[in-house]
Amino acid sequence: MSVAERPSQPVDADARTDRSLGQLVAAATAEMSALVHDEIALAKAELRDDVKRVGIGGATIGVGAVFALFSLPVLSFAAAYGIHNLGLGLAWSFLIVGGAFLVIAGLLSLFAARSFKRVEPPRRTMESTKQTVATLKTVKPHAAGERS
């Protein structure tokens, strides 16, 4: 019997709201995919600022290391000139410059440490993920022939 030959049967409201297992699985898969995408987007947003702080801190450490490296030859020249020139002359000026480089390196290191201390874990993402896992744990699968 074709569809056109079938007698029309009244459809009750409950039958229209019942979905097949395939439809339910497709809907659940789509919702889980959207949820995962949203979680990833939230994690990216939270981590963006922290990555920027880590980059600034790393660059500051690098600059501080360069200044510390520059201080070694300067201090070496200062020691050599100091032996040669025992008065407050050229050697002492090299020592002052070398000391200034070390002070700058120390200040940059403190700035970098402060930047690293402000890095925080992605709290909202972790909390949202915990809530999602807790919600999914409460969902009970239905038996094969059972409908709610």
VEXSE-915461 format. One line per 2 residues: number of its first residue (from 0); for each residue x, y, z of N, C-alpha, C. Coordinates in pm, 1 decimal, m for minus. Example, Ala and Ser with C-alpha at 12.3 -4.5 7.8 and 13.67 -1.06 7.14 Angstrom:
2
0 = 1319.0:m569.0:780.0:1230.0:m450.0:780.0:1320.0:m330.0:780.0 ~ 1285.0:m225.0:708.0:1367.0:m106.0:714.0:1290.0:3.0:787.0
***
This chain:
148
0 = 84.8:m116.2:0.0:0.0:0.0:0.0:89.7:123.0:0.0 ~ 63.4:211.8:m91.5:144.7:332.8:m100.3:93.8:435.9:m1.2
2 = 172.3:542.1:10.0:137.2:648.0:104.6:3.7:711.4:66.8 ~ m21.3:726.4:m62.3:m145.3:789.1:m107.1:m265.8:701.4:m77.4
4 = m245.9:567.9:m73.0:m357.1:476.4:m51.7:m387.0:455.2:95.3 ~ m295.5:492.2:185.5:m318.2:469.9:328.3:m428.5:560.5:379.0
6 = m510.5:505.7:465.4:m611.1:592.8:525.2:m543.3:685.3:625.7 ~ m589.1:807.0:631.9:m527.0:900.1:725.4:m567.1:862.2:867.1
8 = m466.6:864.6:954.5:m490.5:830.5:1093.9:m462.6:954.2:1177.5 ~ m541.7:976.4:1278.8:m514.6:1091.3:1364.8:m383.7:1070.7:1440.6
10 = m307.4:1176.4:1449.1:m178.1:1170.4:1518.8:m193.5:1248.7:1648.1 ~ m163.1:1180.4:1760.6:m176.1:1251.2:1887.7:m49.9:1333.3:1915.1
12 = m56.9:1424.9:2009.1:52.4:1519.0:2037.8:176.6:1447.5:2088.0 ~ 159.9:1339.4:2164.0:276.2:1266.5:2216.6:354.8:1199.9:2105.8
14 = 289.4:1151.5:2005.0:358.0:1084.5:1895.2:442.9:1183.2:1816.2 ~ 395.2:1308.3:1804.4:472.0:1407.6:1730.5:598.6:1449.7:1804.9
16 = 596.0:1446.3:1936.3:712.6:1490.3:2013.7:813.7:1378.6:2031.7 ~ 771.5:1253.6:2012.3:866.8:1142.2:2022.7:959.8:1146.1:1902.6
18 = 1087.0:1136.0:1930.8:1184.7:1135.0:1822.1:1250.1:997.5:1817.4 ~ 1298.4:962.6:1703.2:1363.7:833.4:1688.5:1499.9:836.1:1756.6
20 = 1554.0:719.3:1778.7:1685.8:707.7:1841.9:1790.7:779.2:1757.8 ~ 1783.0:767.1:1627.6:1877.5:835.7:1537.7:1869.9:986.2:1551.6
22 = 1748.2:1038.5:1563.1:1731.3:1182.3:1580.5:1788.2:1227.8:1715.1 ~ 1764.2:1149.4:1818.6:1816.6:1183.5:1951.0:1968.7:1181.1:1952.4
24 = 2026.9:1079.1:1890.1:2172.6:1070.1:1884.4:2229.7:1186.6:1803.6 ~ 2166.2:1220.1:1692.7:2212.4:1332.0:1610.6:2204.0:1463.2:1688.9
26 = 2095.6:1482.4:1760.3:2079.5:1604.5:1839.6:2183.8:1609.7:1951.3 ~ 2203.4:1497.4:2019.1:2302.7:1493.7:2127.7:2443.1:1518.0:2073.0
28 = 2473.9:1459.5:1958.3:2605.2:1479.9:1897.8:2625.8:1625.8:1860.1 ~ 2524.8:1687.0:1802.6:2534.9:1828.2:1764.3:2552.6:1916.4:1887.4
30 = 2477.8:1887.5:1993.4:2489.3:1967.4:2115.5:2625.1:1947.6:2181.9 ~ 2675.6:1825.3:2183.1:2808.0:1799.5:2242.0:2916.0:1869.4:2160.1
32 = 2903.3:1868.1:2029.0:3000.0:1936.0:1943.8:2998.8:2085.6:1970.6 ~ 2880.5:2143.5:1981.3:2869.8:2287.1:2010.7:2927.9:2317.4:2148.8
34 = 2902.7:2230.5:2245.0:2955.0:2250.2:2380.2:3107.7:2245.6:2382.0 ~ 3164.5:2150.1:2309.8:3310.3:2139.7:2303.2:3369.2:2263.6:2236.3
36 = 3307.6:2309.2:2128.8:3356.1:2429.7:2060.4:3348.9:2551.3:2152.7 ~ 3239.7:2562.1:2228.2:3226.7:2674.1:2322.6:3331.7:2666.7:2432.6
38 = 3359.2:2547.9:2482.1:3461.9:2530.8:2586.4:3599.6:2570.7:2533.2 ~ 3629.3:2532.0:2411.4:3758.6:2566.8:2350.8:3768.5:2717.9:2331.5
40 = 3661.9:2780.0:2287.1:3661.9:2925.6:2267.9:3682.3:2997.4:2400.9 ~ 3619.4:2948.3:2506.8:3636.8:3008.3:2638.8:3780.5:2992.7:2687.4
42 = 3837.6:2875.5:2667.6:3976.7:2853.7:2709.1:4071.5:2945.3:2632.9 ~ 4048.5:2962.3:2503.3:4133.8:3051.1:2423.8:4125.4:3194.0:2474.9
44 = 4005.2:3238.5:2504.7:3987.2:3375.9:2552.1:4057.4:3397.5:2685.4 ~ 4047.3:3299.9:2775.7:4110.6:3314.0:2906.2:4262.8:3308.1:2896.2
46 = 4312.1:3223.5:2810.5:4456.5:3203.9:2802.2:4527.5:3312.1:2721.9 ~ 4455.2:3385.6:2639.4:4516.7:3487.0:2554.5:4593.8:3590.4:2637.5
48 = 4532.1:3642.8:2743.9:4599.4:3742.6:2828.0:4718.6:3682.5:2901.1 ~ 4702.5:3559.3:2949.2:4812.9:3496.0:3021.5:4931.0:3468.2:2929.7
50 = 4903.8:3429.7:2806.3:5012.4:3405.4:2710.8:5086.3:3535.4:2681.8 ~ 5010.9:3645.5:2673.3:5073.0:3775.5:2650.0:5164.8:3811.7:2767.1
52 = 5118.4:3787.1:2891.3:5201.3:3816.8:3008.8:5326.8:3729.6:3011.3 ~ 5312.4:3603.0:2977.0:5428.3:3514.0:2973.2:5527.0:3561.1:2867.2
54 = 5476.7:3605.0:2753.2:5564.6:3656.6:2647.4:5640.6:3779.7:2692.7 ~ 5570.6:3871.7:2758.5:5636.1:3993.2:2807.8:5739.1:3956.9:2914.5
56 = 5702.9:3865.1:3003.6:5797.2:3822.5:3107.2:5920.0:3755.4:3048.3 ~ 5899.6:3669.7:2949.1:6012.2:3603.0:2884.3:6102.6:3700.6:2811.4
58 = 6042.1:3796.0:2742.3:6121.7:3897.3:2671.7:6200.1:3982.8:2770.8 ~ 6138.8:4014.2:2883.4:6206.7:4093.9:2985.5:6325.4:4018.0:3043.5
60 = 6307.5:3889.1:3067.2:6419.9:3807.5:3115.7:6531.5:3806.4:3011.5 ~ 6493.1:3793.6:2884.8:6593.5:3795.2:2778.2:6670.5:3926.0:2774.1
62 = 6598.8:4037.3:2784.4:6665.1:4168.3:2784.2:6754.4:4181.8:2907.4 ~ 6705.6:4135.7:3022.7:6787.4:4139.3:3144.7:6913.9:4056.5:3130.3
64 = 6901.0:3940.4:3066.0:7018.9:3855.8:3043.6:7118.4:3924.0:2950.1 ~ 7068.8:3993.9:2849.2:7157.8:4066.5:2758.2:7233.3:4175.5:2833.9
66 = 7161.6:4250.2:2919.4:7228.6:4353.8:2998.1:7331.7:4293.7:3094.0 ~ 7299.0:4179.6:3152.7:7395.6:4112.6:3240.3:7518.4:4068.3:3159.9
68 = 7497.0:4020.3:3038.6:7608.8:3981.2:2952.7:7694.4:4102.3:2914.3 ~ 7627.9:4214.0:2885.3:7702.8:4335.9:2853.2:7786.4:4383.1:2971.2
70 = 7740.1:4354.7:3092.7:7813.3:4401.7:3211.0:7944.6:4325.4:3231.1 ~ 7952.5:4202.7:3185.9:8075.4:4125.0:3206.7:8197.9:4185.9:3137.7
72 = 8192.1:4220.0:3009.4:8309.6:4283.6:2949.3:8339.7:4420.8:3009.8 ~ 8233.0:4494.2:3042.5:8254.3:4626.5:3101.6:8326.2:4612.8:3236.0
74 = 8280.0:4517.8:3317.6:8344.8:4497.4:3447.5:8487.6:4444.5:3429.9 ~ 8506.3:4365.8:3329.1:8642.2:4317.8:3302.8:8735.2:4432.4:3262.8
76 = 8687.0:4519.2:3173.9:8766.9:4637.1:3138.0:8791.5:4725.2:3260.1 ~ 8691.5:4738.9:3344.0:8705.3:4822.3:3463.3:8812.8:4766.6:3557.1
78 = 8816.4:4634.3:3571.8:8918.1:4573.7:3658.2:9058.1:4594.5:3599.4 ~ 9068.8:4578.2:3468.7:9198.7:4597.6:3403.9:9245.2:4742.5:3417.1
80 = 9155.4:4837.5:3390.6:9192.6:4978.0:3403.7:9213.6:5016.2:3550.9 ~ 9143.1:4947.9:3640.6:9160.5:4976.8:3783.0:9300.3:4942.6:3832.4
82 = 9350.8:4831.1:3785.3:9487.6:4795.5:3823.0:9585.2:4897.8:3764.2 ~ 9561.2:4938.3:3645.3:9648.9:5034.6:3578.1:9637.1:5174.5:3640.7
84 = 9519.1:5210.5:3674.8:9493.8:5346.9:3720.2:9432.9:5341.4:3860.2 ~ 9510.4:5355.6:3965.5:9460.0:5338.4:4101.5:9376.7:5455.5:4152.7
86 = 9369.7:5560.7:4085.2:9288.8:5674.8:4128.6:9147.3:5663.6:4075.0 ~ 9066.2:5762.6:4111.6:8928.3:5765.1:4064.5:8927.3:5820.7:3923.1
88 = 8949.5:5736.1:3831.3:8959.4:5780.4:3692.7:8869.5:5697.8:3603.2 ~ 8924.5:5658.4:3490.9:8851.5:5586.4:3388.4:8797.1:5452.0:3437.5
90 = 8876.1:5381.7:3516.2:8834.5:5249.6:3563.9:8710.4:5259.3:3652.0 ~ 8707.6:5359.8:3740.8:8590.4:5374.0:3827.4:8465.6:5405.3:3744.7
92 = 8484.3:5478.9:3639.4:8368.1:5505.5:3554.9:8318.4:5377.4:3487.5 ~ 8412.2:5290.2:3447.3:8369.8:5161.2:3392.2:8296.9:5078.5:3498.5
94 = 8344.0:5085.0:3622.0:8275.7:5012.0:3729.5:8134.7:5066.2:3751.9 ~ 8120.1:5195.8:3744.9:7986.9:5255.0:3762.5:7893.8:5210.7:3649.6
96 = 7943.7:5211.2:3526.3:7862.1:5167.0:3413.2:7826.5:5019.5:3427.4 ~ 7923.8:4937.0:3463.9:7896.1:4793.2:3483.0:7795.7:4769.8:3594.0
98 = 7808.9:4844.8:3704.4:7711.7:4834.0:3814.2:7573.1:4878.0:3770.5 ~ 7568.0:4982.8:3687.6:7438.4:5028.9:3637.4:7372.2:4922.0:3551.2
100 = 7450.9:4853.0:3468.9:7394.0:4743.6:3388.9:7336.9:4634.8:3479.5 ~ 7408.6:4602.6:3586.3:7358.2:4500.8:3678.2:7230.2:4546.1:3748.0
102 = 7222.8:4673.0:3784.5:7100.6:4724.8:3846.5:6984.0:4717.0:3748.2 ~ 7007.2:4753.5:3623.0:6901.9:4745.5:3521.7:6857.3:4600.5:3502.9
104 = 6953.7:4508.9:3497.8:6919.1:4366.8:3483.1:6836.3:4319.5:3601.7 ~ 6872.6:4364.0:3721.7:6795.8:4326.3:3840.5:6653.9:4381.4:3837.4
106 = 6638.9:4506.0:3796.3:6505.6:4565.8:3786.6:6419.7:4494.7:3682.4 ~ 6479.5:4461.1:3569.8:6405.1:4388.3:3466.5:6364.2:4249.1:3515.3
108 = 6450.9:4185.8:3592.2:6417.3:4054.2:3647.7:6301.1:4064.7:3745.9 ~ 6298.4:4168.9:3827.6:6185.9:4189.8:3919.6:6056.4:4214.5:3842.4
110 = 6064.9:4291.8:3736.1:5947.7:4316.7:3652.6:5896.7:4186.1:3590.2 ~ 5989.0:4103.8:3543.7:5950.5:3975.0:3483.6:5885.1:3884.7:3587.6
112 = 5941.6:3879.9:3708.3:5884.2:3795.7:3813.5:5743.3:3842.1:3847.2 ~ 5721.4:3972.2:3849.5:5588.1:4025.0:3878.6:5490.2:3987.1:3766.7
114 = 5535.7:3989.0:3642.4:5449.3:3949.0:3530.3:5412.2:3801.8:3539.3 ~ 5507.2:3717.6:3577.1:5479.8:3574.2:3588.3:5384.3:3544.5:3703.4
116 = 5389.3:3622.3:3809.8:5300.8:3598.1:3924.0:5155.6:3629.0:3889.5 ~ 5132.4:3713.7:3790.0:4995.4:3749.3:3752.7:4931.7:3646.7:3659.8
118 = 5006.0:3547.6:3615.2:4949.9:3444.0:3527.8:4860.8:3353.5:3612.3 ~ 4737.8:3335.5:3566.2:4641.4:3254.0:3639.0:4591.2:3140.7:3550.0
120 = 4547.4:3031.9:3612.7:4489.1:2923.3:3532.2:4353.3:2967.1:3477.3 ~ 4305.2:2903.0:3372.3:4175.1:2939.1:3314.4:4060.4:2891.5:3403.9
122 = 4031.8:2966.3:3508.9:3935.4:2924.4:3612.1:3794.5:2904.8:3556.0 ~ 3748.3:2998.0:3473.3:3612.0:2984.6:3420.9:3598.7:2860.9:3333.6
124 = 3699.6:2833.0:3253.6:3695.2:2714.2:3168.2:3693.7:2587.6:3252.5 ~ 3778.9:2583.1:3355.3:3783.6:2463.6:3440.7:3650.1:2444.3:3512.6
126 = 3590.8:2552.8:3563.3:3463.2:2543.7:3632.9:3352.5:2499.5:3537.8 ~ 3349.8:2556.3:3418.3:3249.2:2519.5:3319.5:3263.2:2372.7:3278.7
128 = 3387.6:2328.8:3263.0:3411.2:2188.8:3226.4:3367.4:2095.4:3338.2 ~ 3395.6:2133.1:3462.8:3351.1:2051.0:3577.2:3198.9:2041.6:3581.1
130 = 3130.8:2153.4:3554.6:2984.5:2151.8:3553.3:2932.5:2063.8:3440.5 ~ 2997.0:2069.6:3326.5:2955.2:1987.1:3213.5:2971.6:1839.2:3246.1
132 = 3085.6:1803.9:3303.0:3109.3:1663.8:3339.8:3008.3:1618.5:3443.8 ~ 2980.1:1703.2:3544.1:2882.7:1667.4:3646.6:2743.9:1648.1:3585.7
134 = 2708.4:1732.7:3491.4:2578.4:1719.8:3425.5:2571.2:1591.7:3343.7 ~ 2677.4:1562.2:3271.7:2678.1:1441.0:3189.5:2676.5:1314.9:3274.4
136 = 2731.4:1319.9:3395.0:2729.7:1203.1:3483.3:2588.7:1173.4:3532.7 ~ 2503.4:1274.7:3540.4:2367.1:1254.2:3589.8:2274.8:1198.8:3482.5
138 = 2313.6:1205.0:3356.2:2229.9:1155.2:3246.8:2237.7:1003.5:3245.0 ~ 2121.4:940.6:3250.0:2114.5:793.7:3248.1:2068.2:747.4:3111.1
140 = 2136.8:652.7:3050.3:2091.3:602.4:2919.5:1964.5:519.2:2937.5 ~ 1877.1:524.0:2839.7:1753.6:447.7:2841.5:1780.2:308.4:2788.2
142 = 1700.4:214.1:2836.8:1709.0:78.4:2783.6:1660.3:79.7:2638.7 ~ 1691.2:m23.9:2563.5:1664.7:m28.1:2420.0:1517.6:m2.2:2386.1
144 = 1424.3:m61.8:2454.3:1284.3:m45.9:2420.5:1212.8:54.5:2508.7 ~ 1280.1:113.2:2602.8:1217.6:200.9:2701.2:1212.0:343.7:2652.5
146 = 1101.2:409.9:2675.8:1086.9:552.7:2642.4:1034.3:623.4:2764.6 ~ 1080.5:749.6:2780.3:1029.4:824.7:2896.2:916.5:913.5:2860.4
***
